[in-house]
């Protein structure tokens, strides 16, 4: 498994060079997530829903769950990255977030 910083993850996802996948649960996703990131919760993770044509950046709250998922799928896919620090680090870096309420936060 490879690792990537929140800033580099944001740049790769924003440019379309990589796909971000948030594996947090629904209340966490609804509270706030990165722009242009898809949702595939760890509790119901669907490997078949993952794109295979671009690097994949797996994201969670702190980097722990995403590391577990990234490690599990790295055996099946190349270029799988865990975003270090998770959405807590993304938020602390001031990177753009969106939410259901319009007031994004990290739950």
Secondary structure, 3 states (H helix, E strand, C coil): CEEECHHHHHHHHHHCCEEEEECCCHHHHHHCEECCEEECCHHHCCHHHCCCCCEEEEECCCCHHHHHHHHHHHCCCCCEEEECCHHHHHHHCCCCEECCCCCCCCC
